[in-house]
Amino acid sequence: MSTDAQPTTTAFDDAVTAVRGGADPAAEATRLYEQLTPDEQLGLLDGDWQFWDGFLAMLTGGYNTVPIPHGAVERLGVPGTQFVDGPRGAVSGNGTAFPVSMARGATWDVELEERIGDVIGREVRAVGGNFFGGVCINLLRHPAWGRAQETYGDDPHHLGEMGAALVRGTQRYVMACAKHYALNSMENARFTVDVTIDDETLHDVYLPHFKRTVDEGVAAIMSAYNSVNGEWAGQNRYLLTTVLRDQWRWDGITVSDFIWGLRDAGASLEAGLDLEEPFTQQRGQHLRGQLEDGTASWDSVRRSGVRMIAAMLRSYATRTDGEFTPALMAGDEARALAREAATRAMVLLRNEPVDGAPLLPLDPATVTSIAVIGRLATAGNMGDHGSSDVRAPSSSTPLDGITAAFPGARVTLVEDDDPAAAAAAAADADVAIVVAGFDAEDEGEYVGPDTMTDPALVALYPPRPDGVQATGDEVVMTAGEGFGGDRSSLRLRPVDEQVIAATVAANPRTVVTMVAAGPVLTEEWRQRVPAIVLMWYAGMEGGVALADVLTGAAEPSGRLPFSVPTSEEHLPFFDVDATAITYDRWHGQRLLDRLGVEAAYPHGFGLSYTSFTIGEVTAAGDTVTATVTNTGDRDGRHVVQVYGRTLTGGYAGERAVVGFAPVAVPAGGSVTVEVPVSLLALARWDADRRERVLPEVSDVELEVGAHAHDPQATVLRLA
């Protein structure tokens, strides 16, 4: 007789099986919850690591190097949430570093973003995670925002569709979390600023993209650090309960941002925050006493605990099974996808003729010498060093890509900030390529020494055990180390502009490649440079992808997910140190339209190596059908963009994206594309009904074209 032990199932496994068979996740979660002890019930509501153990490990060893556990109950097999951050990829382990989200937003391709999500979800599973905290969909209100790279753009409809695609892709394997809810669009002041906003602006501009991920079935939503209308987002009942639960009827879980995401344990619970992340911290220290004195209730503990288990059950009952091992991290297919995404994201802003023909693409067979200029030419530069930093096993620099793509050319490198040296190298080359822009020192997530010693934030920590080093004395959080944050200028560094001027004066065959997350003001030099490529933070394959675009091996098919103004005067008010600020509905292209000024580059703009026309446009129901013709001699990709406006009402004439679709069209060919259109983008908040109301179809006008204010756009009346 065999004595081998037979595998046993846990109570959680049995509940998963029941849900797969059609049982209600909330009912099965309740059954499991009732088997928990009071200590286990409270343990569902915060992190499993003790604060000082986890905090000091993060300070000294790096952020999220392994999944961070919350709410696990080993006795019943409840796995908890095993948190892995993003959105560049899986932060734990050594996975694929994709281009930053803003770059992916420039593809306007939800199918591509879903494929990226599929890879990220598998890699999160491969490192032992079951929860992806990287669906960042904060609206880019102002280009100076330090974390612009983590989101997709500044239009609510576009943001929502891209975020929903990432949810679909990742949730085949793990729970996904959308963040930071809400109004998180300032970095340096995020722990202190109170954002005042009226209901109409909140619901029409700053919440629709979160609602879109809710409708997609996102498992979790992370609250923001900032305060909204006088209450911290992590304990803001209006946001966490009135909107999410009462108005949107969502049944997922709410989680705090890390360490400083709430200020009162009991108040956060009563407001509707389910989980304090990432450690046993304020709730571990204070919640029991607040339950005893009645400022928090066991009913709320039960409500959030059941939600936590139900979210796990829904995920485990529907997720894809398979073999998920560290061997699949940054595999060949994932790297190829990262390269494809990087090429698809790059935006060709300018491509003027030199000697009778557009400067780009460059022919490796005829280019014999290249001057590669700029401090960023030899940098992997995949983005900031904050919570989205992916520890990819390798990276490709612009110099790597250019050298490999032009094997017969002499490549001269000038890294120093030296306009004279740049000019000398350019004068002695067939073509000059300047790589200019930003890095983690200039923009990104900010956590620095001032954060670590702020008395209001330090007060949120439990007492230090004996022998534990005081924070800030010798260690600084690796998620910032005092650099990054909001951009101090919307222009390139003065020396970069000097280098560009000197280079193009020495060699008219000059390409400027910009590395940035958001709009860059280029008025001082853009008219003098024949070719400009917005490269973004292009991920681990960014250098070879840049070479693909420069040589024409790949088409630059990116389109701006924002507008670029000609002046700072055409932007919303922004104070990097604000403790209070009011948000209105005016930003980006809609602010430029209101001011009556032209953009340097309008929303959705981007050139190609070929040319397109959009014709035979019709509308029926929630679909616009258009025929796209490639009138050039190269295959290419175009993005059909639909902008809508109402003709009457309080915001008559205000344009917004209501639909988009990328399409590949062969040289000389035509392709008919169906563009999904959502009039929710034009809905208006009704204060009496406490909901957004769709416009009358007869009051809607659509513009179907290549970008905002496209002079060749077709105008349709839906009636």
N, C-alpha and C positions, 0 to 999 in steps of 0.2 A: 504494500500500500504506500502511495506517495505521501510524503510528509511536507511537501512544498506548501507554503502558506498561500492561500488564495487572496487576490487583491480585494480589499474591502472598500466600500463606498462610504462617504461621509454624509452627514445630514444635508450639507450644502449640495453635494453631488445628486442626492435624491431629489432635492428641490429643482435643480437644473433640469433633470430628466422630466419632472412633472411639467415645468414650463415649456419644454420642448414638445410635450404632448398636448399643450393647449391650456394649461393651468394659468391663472392670473398671477403675474410676478409679485404684485403687492400682497396677495393673499398668502403665497408661499413665503414671502419675506416676513410677514407677520407671524406665521407659524414658527419660523426659525427664531425670530426675535424673542418670542415667548419662552424659548429654551435657555436664554441667556441670563446670567447673573447680573445684578446691578452694576458691578464693576465692568463686566463685558459690555453692557449696554452703553455705559459712558465711554468705554474704549472705542466704540464705533465712531466717535465724534471728533477725534483728533489723531495726531500721528502716533505711531507705535514706538518710535525712538524717544528716549528722554531728551529734553531740550538741550542740555549742555553736552551730552554725548554727540548728538547729531549736529549741533551748531558748531562745535569746535572741530569736528571732522570736516564739515563743509568749509570752515575758515582755513584750515591747514591743508586739506587734501584735495580740494576742488569741489565744485558744485555738481550734485546729481551724477556722480561717477557710477553709481549703481541705483536701481530703482528705490524710491523712498516709500516705505510701507505705511498705510493708514488703515485702521479699523479691521485688522485681521483677527479672527477667532479660531485658533488652531484646533481647539477641542471639537468644533462642529465642521471644520473644513472651510470656514468662511475666509476667502482669500484676501479680503480687504482691497484697497486700491493701491497698486504698486506703480508709483508715479514716475514717469519719464517725460522730461520737458522737450520743447521744440521752439519754433516751427521749422528750422532749417533741416531737421532730421531728428533722429533719436540721439538725445544728449548723452545718455548713459552708453558705455561701451565705446566702440570705434566704428561708427556707422558712416553712412553716406551723407556728405554735406551737400545738400542741394542749393541752388541759388536762393537767396533770401526771398521771403514772401512777396515783397514789393516787385522784385524781378518777375516772379511767377505771375503776379497780377498783370504785368505788362504783356503776357501772352494772351490774355483774355480767353483762356482755353480751359473750360471746366473739366473736359475729359483728360487733359494732360495733368491737371492738378489732382484729379482722382487717382490717376496712375501713380503719381508721387505719393499720395496718401497711402496707397496700397503697399508701397515699398516701406514707408515709415512704419506703418502698422506691423508689418512682418518683423522689422528690425527691433521695434519695441518689444515684441514677443520674444525675440531671440535673446535679449538681455535679461529676460525675466519680468518684464513689465506687463501690465494689463490696462494701463491708463496713460493716455497721451495728453499732456497739458499744453499743446502747442497750436491750437486753432485761434490765432490772434487776429481779431477783426476790428480793432479800434480804428476809428476814422481819422485820416490824416487831415487835421484841421489847419495846421501850419507846418511849413517845410522844416522849421527848426526843431521839431519834435525829435528827440534823440533816438526813439525806438521806431522811427518810420519804417526801417527795414523789416520789421516783424509783421507788418500788415500789408494789405493788397492795394490800397489806393484811397481816394477821398470821396467816392460815390457810394451811397448806401446799397444800391441794387447790385452793383459790381462786387462790392465787399461781400454781400450776403451769398451770392452765387458761388464765388470762389471759396468762401468758408464752408458752405454746404458741400462742395465737392471734396474738400479735405476731410470733412466728417464722414462722407460716404466711403472714401478710400480707407481711412484708418479703422473705422468701426467694423470692418469685416474681421478684424483681429482683436481690437482693444476698445475700451471706452475712450471717447474723445471729449475734450473739455474746451469750450470756447471762452475767450478772455479778451480784455479785462473789463468787466461789467461794472460801471460804465463811465464814459467821459474821461477815460485815461488817455490824454493826448498831450501831456506835459511830463517831462522826465525828472529834472532836478527838483521840482517842487512837489512831486507826487505824494510825499508823506505829509505835506502841510497844507496843500491848496484846497480850498472849498470852491467848487464850481456851481454857480447859480445858473439855472436854466428854466425856461417856462415849459409847460407840458407840451405845447404844440411843437416847439423845436426839438424837445427830447424825443417825442414819439415819431415825428416826421423825418428827422435827420440822424439822430444818434442811436436809435434803437432798432430800426427795421432790419439791419443785418444780423443782429442777435436773434430777432424773431425768426429770421430765415433759417438759422441753424437749429432753433427750437423745432420748427416745422419739419426739418430734416431728421429729427430724432436724436440730437446731440445728447450724450449721456450726462454731461456736467457743464456748469458755467462757473467760472472763477470771478469773484468780485475784485474790484479795483482797490488800490490803496487810497485814492483821493476821497475827499468828502463831496457829497452832492446835495445841494440845497440844505446845508447845515448838518448833515449826518454822514459819518463815514460809510463808504459803499459796502464794507463788510458787515455792517449792522444797520443797513438802510431798509426799513420795512417796506417802503414804497417800491423800491427796486426789486427786493428779494421775494416779496410775497404779493403785494398788490398787482404788480405787473406780471411777474413770472407765473404765479400760481392762479390768481383770480382772473386776470385778463387773458393770459395766453394759455392757461390750462395745461401747463407743462408739468411733467412728473419726474424729471431728472433730479440730480443732486447739485446743490450749491456748495462751493468750496472757497476758502479764503486764499488770497495771495499770501506768499510765504512770510512768516515771522512777524511782520508788522501790519498784517491785513485786517486786524480788528483791534478795538481798544477796550472792549468789555465782553467777557465770556458769556455771561447770561443774556445781555442785551443782544448779542449777535445771534444766539440761539432763538430767542423769542422773535427776532426780526425775520427769521427764516433761513439763516446760514446753517447748513447741515454739518459741514466738516471744517475744522480748523487745521490748516496745513502749515508746516510739514511735520511738526514735532508735538510731543506732549508739553504744552506751554501754558497759555492763559486758562484754558478750560481745565487742564490738569491741576492748576493751582487754585482756581477760584470757583469752578462751577458747582462743586459739591456744596460749598457753603451757600451759594446763591439758591440752590435747590432747597436747602434747609430754611433759609429766611424768606422764601417765597418770591424772590425776584426772578427766578427761573422755575419752570415747571417740568415735572416728569412726563407730562403729556407731550411737551415739545421734544424731550429726549427721545421718546418713543416715535414720534412723527419722523424725526430726522434719521433715527436708526433704521426704521423700516424702509425709508427712501434709499439709504445706503445699500442695504442688502438687496432691495429690488433692482437697483441699477446693476449690481454685480450679476444677479440672476439673468436679467435681460441680455447682458453682454455674453455671458458664458453659454446661454442657451442658443444664441444665434451666430456666434463667431465661427470663423473657418478653422477647422482642425488641420493639423499638419505637423511636419517636422521643423521646429524652429530652434536652430542652434547658432552659436556665435559664428559658425562658418559662413553663414549667408550674409554677414555684415559687409557692406560696401563691395558686393560681388560685381562681376562683369556687367550684368544686365542693369544693375542699379547705377553703376558708373556711366553706362551708356545713356541712361535716362537723365542723369544729372547733366551730361554734356548736351543732350538734345534740349533740355529745358533752358540751359544757359544760352544756347544759340537762338532759340525761339524768343527769348526775353529781350535780347539786345535791340535797342531802338536806334535806328539810323535817323539822326536829326538833321543832317545836312550832307549833301553829296554833289558839290558843284563841279562843273567841267574844269579841267586843267589840260591845256594843249588839245582842246577840242572834244574831250570825253570825260565823263564823270570819273573822279579820282578812284573811287571804289567800285568794284573789287579790284584788288591787286593781283597780278598774274605772277605766280612764282617762277614761271619760265623766263620772264623778262626782267624781273627785279634782281639786280646784281648786288645792291648794297642798301642797307637799312640802318638808320639811326634810331635806336630805341631810347627814349628819354623819359626820366622821371623816377622819383623815389619809389613809386608803387609798381614799377616795371618788374621788380624782382620779388614782389610780395604776394603770398598766397591770398591774403586779405579777403577772407570769406565772410567777414562781418565783425560785429563787436564781440567782446569777451564776457558778455552777460549770460543770462540764463538760457539763451538760445544757442550758445556756442557748442557746435558739434566737433567732437574730437576725431576727425577723419584721419585715416591712416596715411593719407598723402594729399598733396595739393599741387595744382598746376599754375604757374605764374604767367603773366603776359610774355615775359621773355622766353620762357620754356616753349610756349605755344608758337610764337613767331619764329624762333630758331628752328623748330622742327618742321614748320610749314614752308620755310624758305631754305631748303638744304644747300642750294647753290649760291646763296647770298652771303656777303660779308656783313655781319651784324656788329655794330658799334654801340656800346652801352654808355649812357651818361646818367648816373644815379644822383649825382650831387645837385643841389639847388643852385645851379650855376648857368645863368642865361648865356654867357659868352661861350662856355663849353658846349652848351646845347646847340648854339648857332654854328659853331665850328664843325660839329659832327653832322649836323643837318646839311651844311653846305657841301659836304664830301660824300653825300649819299643820294641814291635814286629817290628815296622816300624817307620821311621822318614820321615816327609814330610817338606821340607824347601821351604818356599814361599819367593822368592827373586826377586828383580828387581827395577822398577822405579815407580814414581807417578808424580803428577802435579808439584811438586817442581823440578823435574829432567828434564822434557821435556814437550813441549806443546806450545800453542800460547803464545806469549810474548807481553804484553803492560804494561809498568812499569813507574815509576816516571820519568825516563830519556826520555821516549816517550812523556809524558805529558808536559814536559818542553823544548823540543827541539825547538829552535827558528824557524827553517824552517817549522816545523809542526804547531806550535802555530800560525804562520803567516797565516795559511789557515783558521783560525776561523774568523767569523765576530766580530766586536767590541762588547765587553761585555756591556750589558745594566747596568744602574746604579744599584748598590746593589747586583750584581751577584758575587759570590765568585770566585776568581781566581783559575783556575785549578791547581792542584798540591799542593795547600796550605793545604788543609785538606782532600781532597778526591783523591783516586787513582782508576783507572778504574777496576771494578771487573773482567774484562776479563783477568787479568794477575797479578796485584798487584806486579809486579816485579819478579815473579818466572816463572818457565817453560823455554821456549826458546829452543835453540839448545842444544843437549846433550854435556856435557863437557868431557865425557868419553864413549867409546864404550864397556867398561867392566862393570861388576857389581861393586858396591862399594867394596873397599878393605876389609871392615869388613864382607860383605856378602861372599866373597870368603873364608875368614878365618872361618866363621861359617860353610860353606859347608864342608871345609876340616876337621874341628873338628867333625862334625856330622857323616860323612861317615867313619872316622877313628874309631868312637865309635860304629857305627852300619852299617854294609855293606848293610842292607836293607833300603837304603836311596833314596828318590825321591826328585828331585829338580824341583820345578814348577817356571817358570820364567814369570814375568809380565813385558811386554815391547811392544813397538810399531814396532820395527825394529830389524835388526841384532844385536846380542850381541856376543862379542868375549869371548869365553869360554875356550881358550887353557890352562889356568892355572889349570883347574879342571875337564874338561868334561870326561876325560878318567878314572877318579877315581870313578865317580858316575854311578851306574848301570841304573838309569832311569831319563830321563829329559823330561819334558813336557813344551812346550811353550804355556802359558795360554792366553797371550795377555791381553788387557783391555777388559774384557769379558762381560761387560754390567750388567744390574740390576740382572740377574739370573746367574751371573758368578760363584758364590760360589757353588751353587747346581750343575751347569754344570760341574765344576771341579770334584766334587764328582762322578758324573755320569761316567766320563772318568776314574777316578782312580779305580772305582769298576768294570768297564766293563759294566755297565748298558747302556752306549753309547760307540760307537767305536770312537777312535781318528782318524778322517779321514782328518784332515787338512794337507795341503802341502804348503811348504814355497813359498810365492809370491816374493821371492828374494833369493839371495845366501848369505851365511854367510862366510866371509873370515877367514883366520887364523891369519891375521896380518893387522894392519892399513896401512902398506905399500902397500897393494893390493887394496886400495881405491882411488878414485879421490881426487885431492887437495881440501881442505876445510878450509876456514878462517872465523871464526864466526863473525869477525868484518870487513870483506872486504867491500870496497866501489866500487871495480871493480873486476870482475872475468870473465874468459873465459870458456865456456862450450864446450866440445867436445863430441863425440858419445860414449866414453868409460866409462862404469860404470857397476857395478854388475857382472853378469856371463860373459858378453862379455869382460869386462876388465880382469877378471881372465883368460879367454881363451887367450886373447892377450898376457898376461904376461907369460902364460904357467905354471900357478900354480893351484894346486887343492884347492877346497873350503873345509872348515870344513864341510859344508853342502851345496850341490849344489842347484841351482834354482829348485824349485818344489819338494824338498825332504820331505819325511815324512814316518814314519813307521805305522804299523797297529798291531792289536792283532791277525790278521790272515795273510795269504800270498797270493799273486796273481801272475799269469802269464798273459802276453798279447800275443796272437797268432792269426794266420789266419788274417793277416793284409793286406788290399787291399786299393787302392786309385782309385777313379773315380770322375772326375770333381772336385768339391770343397768339397768333403767328403772323409774322411778316415774311413773305417770300420774295427773294431777290435773285436776279441772275448776275453773277460776277464774271466779268470777262477779263482775261489777262491779255492786254494789248501789246505786251513786250515779247522779247525773244528768249526769256528765261522762265523756268517754272518758279512759282512763288506762292506765298500765303498772304491773304488779306484778312482784315477783320471788318465785318459789316457791323456798324454801330447804329443803334436806334435811340434817338433822343426824343423825349415826349414833353409836351407842355399842355396845360389847360388854357383855354382862351378867355375864361372869366374866373371870378373868384378872387380871393385875397392875394394869391400869388400867381396871377395870370401871367403867362409868358416865361415863367421860370423853368429853364430846361433841366432835365435830369435823364440819366441813362435808364431806359426801360427794357433794353434787350441788346444782345450782342452774340456774334457767332464768328469764329475763325473758319477760314475755308482755304484749302489748297487748290490752286488752279494751274493747269499746265500751260506752258507758253502757247499763246494763240488760241487757247481754249476757253470755254465757258462752263460754269458750274452753277446750278440752281441750289440755293441754300435756304433752309427754313430757320428763321430766327425766332426763338421763343420771346414773347413780349409780356411783361407784367405791369399792369396799370397800378399795382400796389405802390410802385415808385412815385406815383402822383397822388396817392391818397392823402387826405388831410385829417388831422386830429379834430374830432368833434367833442368839445368840452361837455356838452349836455349828455351825449351818448356814452362818453368815456371810451371811445374807440376811434380808429381811423376809418374814414368813409371814402369809398372809391368815387372818382369823378364820373359824371355822366359820359358815356362813350361819345356822344355827339359833341362834347365840349373838348375833345382831345385831338391834338394835332401831332403828328409824328414827322421827324426828319430822319431819313435813312441815308447814311453816307459813310465816309471814311473817318470822320472825327467831328467834334463839335464845330458848328459854323462852317461845315464843308460847303463851299460855294456850288459844288456839283450835287449836293444832297437832293433827294426826292422828298417832297412834302406830301403827306397823306392826311386826309381827314377820315377818322374811323367811321364816321356816320355814312 
